Amino acid sequence: MPDTSDKMARRLERVRGLPSLPEVLSLLEQVLADEMASASDVAEVLRDDPAVTTRLLAIANSALYAGRHSRNCDSVGEAVARIGFSQVRQICLSLSVVNMFPSEGSSLDHKAFWRHSLFVANAARLLAERSPTKNLVGDNAHFTSGLLHDIGELVLDQFFHEDFVRARALAKLQQIPVSQAERQVLDADHSLVGKEIALMWRLPENTASGICYHENPESAPEVHRDLARRIYVADVFSETHDMGNVGNEVEAQLDPGVVDALGLTVGEINDVLEGAISATEQSTLASEIQCI
């Protein structure tokens, strides 16, 4: 018998119109994988995407990045140098996925969804920076997995809409977690769907794993477990601190064992995550979310 993951992967393969990542992101990943890459190399990839280059130039000339410079930035290469590779990658990914799924006809509040996702991305990244345990996967994996941890919900809502709405109704009726209701109705939850989408998009295995295990981090492969733990902690904190309503009818409870495993006290985690709230509100993507 094929497992649930195989069955869902086959169902997704049959879906018409399933979005794919823009080619520019794939090319960008290839360039950034080269430790010798320059700002000019990155700019060369981005020049063919007017929407991205326009946004990068606007960000490079914003108060956040222009303060130390006496003149406006008017080239993509200079914008990349000002903003930095990591931030450029995060901005390009964010701009692409936020506009990938239409909000019209959706049963989800897309503004709340992306606000929540952006917070989890920032929080997971900051937890990785603060945590005394070794970061085995890098900051980019934390941001990407955090941003996309609930991407399966958008896929289910758009392409399995009736079943997704039924699952949401069941969660509300029975006062059970949304994921549990999804498994009852669809035989798969949004975490699994998100993992399969990440693999279809050829994102790194650690990103797919972080998405897959963000609600059950102790089941993650050991090399990805701390990544999943940080996304889990950020996700629970988001739900309990009103950083975007993701529709759960059951209040999330933070597992103290997961907190202990990260080597941080609850107070330290709260300090980090309060900082993530500020980072999210000041993010260059915040204005994009308001335009959804």
Backbone hydrogen bonds, N-H to C=O, Kabsch-Sander energy under -0.5 kcal/mol:
donor,donor_aa,acceptor,acceptor_aa,energy
7,K,3,D,-2.1
8,M,4,T,-2.5
9,A,5,S,-2.4
10,R,6,D,-2.1
11,R,7,K,-2.0
12,L,8,M,-2.6
13,E,9,A,-1.9
14,R,10,R,-1.0
15,V,12,L,-1.2
18,L,15,V,-0.7
25,L,22,P,-1.2
26,S,22,P,-1.2
27,L,23,E,-2.5
28,L,24,V,-2.3
29,E,25,L,-2.4
30,Q,26,S,-1.8
31,V,27,L,-2.2
32,L,28,L,-2.8
33,A,29,E,-1.3
34,D,31,V,-1.6
35,E,33,A,-0.7
37,A,34,D,-2.1
42,V,38,S,-2.0
43,A,39,A,-2.6
44,E,40,S,-2.1
45,V,41,D,-1.2
46,L,42,V,-1.7
47,R,43,A,-1.8
48,D,45,V,-0.6
49,D,46,L,-2.1
53,T,49,D,-2.5
54,T,50,P,-2.5
55,R,51,A,-1.8
56,L,52,V,-2.7
57,L,53,T,-2.4
58,A,54,T,-1.9
59,I,55,R,-2.4
60,A,56,L,-2.8
61,N,57,L,-1.5
62,S,59,I,-1.4
65,Y,62,S,-1.0
66,A,62,S,-3.0
67,G,63,A,-0.8
69,H,66,A,-2.0
79,A,75,S,-2.1
80,V,76,V,-2.5
81,A,77,G,-2.1
82,R,78,E,-2.4
83,I,79,A,-2.6
84,G,80,V,-2.7
88,V,84,G,-2.4
89,R,85,F,-2.6
90,Q,86,S,-2.2
91,I,87,Q,-2.7
92,C,88,V,-2.6
93,L,89,R,-2.4
94,S,90,Q,-2.4
95,L,91,I,-2.8
96,S,92,C,-1.8
97,V,93,L,-2.4
98,V,94,S,-2.3
99,N,95,L,-1.0
100,M,97,V,-1.2
101,F,97,V,-0.6
106,S,103,S,-1.9
110,H,108,L,-1.0
113,F,109,D,-2.6
114,W,110,H,-2.6
115,R,111,K,-2.0
116,H,112,A,-2.4
117,S,113,F,-2.4
118,L,114,W,-2.6
119,F,115,R,-2.1
120,V,116,H,-2.4
121,A,117,S,-2.2
122,N,118,L,-2.4
123,A,119,F,-3.1
124,A,120,V,-2.7
125,R,121,A,-1.9
126,L,122,N,-2.4
127,L,123,A,-2.7
128,A,124,A,-2.0
129,E,125,R,-1.7
130,R,126,L,-1.9
131,S,127,L,-2.4
133,T,262,L,-0.7
136,L,134,K,-1.0
142,H,138,G,-1.1
143,F,139,D,-2.3
144,T,140,N,-2.8
145,S,141,A,-2.5
146,G,142,H,-2.2
147,L,143,F,-2.8
148,L,144,T,-2.2
149,H,145,S,-0.5
149,H,146,G,-0.8
151,I,148,L,-1.9
153,E,150,D,-2.0
154,L,150,D,-0.8
155,V,151,I,-1.7
156,L,152,G,-2.7
157,D,153,E,-2.7
158,Q,154,L,-2.1
159,F,155,V,-2.8
160,F,156,L,-1.9
164,F,160,F,-2.5
165,V,161,H,-2.7
166,R,162,E,-2.2
167,A,163,D,-2.4
168,R,164,F,-2.2
169,A,165,V,-2.3
170,L,166,R,-2.5
171,A,167,A,-2.4
172,K,168,R,-1.9
173,L,169,A,-2.6
174,Q,170,L,-2.8
175,Q,171,A,-0.9
176,I,171,A,-1.5
181,A,177,P,-1.9
182,E,178,V,-2.6
183,R,179,S,-2.2
184,Q,180,Q,-1.7
185,V,181,A,-2.1
186,L,182,E,-3.5
187,D,182,E,-0.6
187,D,183,R,-1.2
188,A,182,E,-0.8
193,V,189,D,-2.1
194,G,190,H,-2.6
195,K,191,S,-2.0
196,E,192,L,-2.2
197,I,193,V,-2.3
198,A,194,G,-2.4
199,L,195,K,-2.2
200,M,196,E,-2.4
201,W,197,I,-2.2
202,R,199,L,-1.3
203,L,198,A,-2.7
207,T,204,P,-0.5
208,A,204,P,-1.9
209,S,205,E,-2.5
210,G,206,N,-2.3
211,I,207,T,-2.1
212,C,208,A,-2.4
213,Y,209,S,-2.2
214,H,211,I,-1.0
216,N,213,Y,-0.6
219,S,216,N,-1.9
220,A,217,P,-1.6
224,H,221,P,-1.8
225,R,221,P,-0.7
225,R,222,E,-1.0
226,D,222,E,-0.5
228,A,224,H,-2.3
229,R,225,R,-2.6
230,R,226,D,-2.4
231,I,227,L,-2.0
232,Y,228,A,-2.5
233,V,229,R,-2.7
234,A,230,R,-2.3
235,D,231,I,-2.6
236,V,232,Y,-2.6
237,F,233,V,-2.5
238,S,234,A,-2.2
239,E,235,D,-1.9
240,T,236,V,-1.8
241,H,237,F,-1.1
243,M,238,S,-2.4
244,G,242,D,-0.6
246,V,244,G,-0.6
251,E,249,E,-0.5
258,V,255,D,-0.9
259,V,255,D,-1.6
260,D,256,P,-2.5
261,A,257,G,-1.8
262,L,258,V,-1.1
262,L,259,V,-0.7
263,G,260,D,-1.5
264,L,259,V,-1.1
269,I,265,T,-2.4
270,N,266,V,-2.6
271,D,267,G,-2.1
272,V,268,E,-2.3
273,L,269,I,-2.7
274,E,270,N,-2.3
275,G,271,D,-1.7
276,A,272,V,-1.4
277,I,273,L,-1.4
278,S,274,E,-1.5
279,A,275,G,-2.3
280,T,276,A,-2.2
281,E,277,I,-2.4
282,Q,278,S,-1.9
283,S,280,T,-0.9
286,A,283,S,-1.1
289,I,285,L,-2.0
290,Q,286,A,-1.6
291,C,287,S,-0.7
291,C,288,E,-0.8
292,I,289,I,-1.5
